[in-house]
Amino acid sequence: MNRIFISFLLAVLFFSANTAFSQDKKTITTSFWVGGVCEMCKARIERAVDVKGVRNANYDLEHHTLEITYVPSKISIEKIHVLLNEAGHDTSVSKSTDEKYDSINSCCHYRELHENH
């Protein structure tokens, strides 16, 4: 009887741990527009989202899009947009404050070039 109980308990613990681990591994990959004009912008954008919960981020300077893979149980897409705005970059859903935008290098000012976003 003791062996059966211990086997059952180990099976439950294994299943619970495996399920919790699997949930953390679920990721979402998406892409969206982020304002930027140069390699310094690319580095700043990618650095801004180099946080817990983001598995990969790659900014495409030619198309002004960020492809990002993240774990939604660790970070939300809304928080990712906020991080980019705090770094001085507008996104397809939110705008950086003028103060944050003005704090980036003047050669990185992209708003004049991307008026339609």
C-alpha positions in Angstrom: 0.0 0.0 0.0 2.8 2.4 0.9 4.5 1.8 -2.5 1.3 2.5 -4.4 0.8 5.8 -2.5 4.4 6.9 -3.1 4.2 6.0 -6.8 0.9 8.0 -7.0 2.4 10.9 -5.2 5.5 11.0 -7.4 3.3 10.8 -10.5 1.2 13.7 -9.3 4.3 15.8 -8.5 5.9 15.0 -11.9 2.7 15.9 -13.8 2.3 19.2 -11.8 5.9 20.2 -12.3 5.8 19.3 -16.0 2.6 21.2 -16.6 4.0 24.3 -14.8 7.2 24.1 -16.8 5.2 23.7 -20.1 3.1 26.8 -19.4 6.3 28.9 -19.0 7.6 27.7 -22.4 4.5 29.0 -24.3 5.6 31.9 -26.4 4.1 34.3 -28.9 5.9 35.8 -31.8 4.5 38.9 -33.4 5.7 42.0 -35.3 4.7 45.6 -35.4 5.8 49.0 -36.5 8.3 50.9 -34.4 9.7 54.3 -35.4 13.5 54.3 -36.0 16.0 55.5 -38.6 19.4 54.2 -37.9 21.6 51.5 -36.3 21.6 53.5 -33.0 17.8 53.3 -33.1 18.0 49.6 -33.8 20.3 49.0 -30.8 18.1 51.2 -28.5 14.9 49.4 -29.6 16.3 45.9 -29.1 18.0 46.9 -25.8 14.7 48.4 -24.5 13.0 45.0 -24.8 15.9 42.9 -23.5 13.9 42.1 -20.3 12.6 39.0 -18.5 10.0 37.3 -20.6 11.3 38.4 -24.0 13.0 35.5 -25.7 14.0 37.2 -28.9 13.7 40.7 -30.5 15.0 41.8 -33.9 14.3 45.3 -35.3 14.2 45.5 -39.2 15.5 48.9 -39.9 14.4 48.9 -43.6 10.7 48.1 -42.8 10.7 49.7 -39.3 9.2 46.5 -37.8 10.1 44.7 -34.6 9.7 41.0 -34.6 9.5 39.8 -31.0 9.0 36.5 -29.3 7.9 36.7 -25.7 6.3 34.7 -22.9 2.9 36.2 -22.1 2.9 34.8 -18.6 6.0 36.8 -17.9 5.4 40.1 -19.9 2.4 41.6 -21.7 2.4 43.1 -25.2 1.2 46.3 -23.6 4.3 46.4 -21.4 6.5 45.8 -24.4 5.0 48.9 -26.1 5.5 50.9 -22.9 9.2 49.9 -22.7 9.7 51.1 -26.3 7.9 54.4 -25.6 10.1 54.9 -22.5 13.1 54.5 -24.8 11.8 57.3 -27.0 10.2 55.2 -29.8 6.6 55.4 -31.1 4.9 52.1 -32.0 1.9 51.2 -34.0 -0.3 51.4 -30.9 1.3 54.0 -28.7 3.4 57.1 -28.8 6.4 58.1 -26.7 6.2 61.3 -24.8 7.7 64.3 -26.4 10.2 64.5 -23.5 11.4 60.9 -24.1 11.5 61.4 -27.9 13.5 64.6 -27.5 16.0 62.9 -25.2 17.2 60.5 -28.0 20.0 61.8 -30.3 18.7 64.3 -32.8 20.0 62.2 -35.7 17.6 59.5 -34.5 14.5 61.7 -34.8 12.2 59.7 -37.0 8.8 61.4 -36.6 9.3 63.8 -39.5 10.0 60.8 -41.7 7.1 58.7 -40.5 4.2 61.2 -40.2 1.7 58.5 -41.2 2.2 56.4 -38.1 
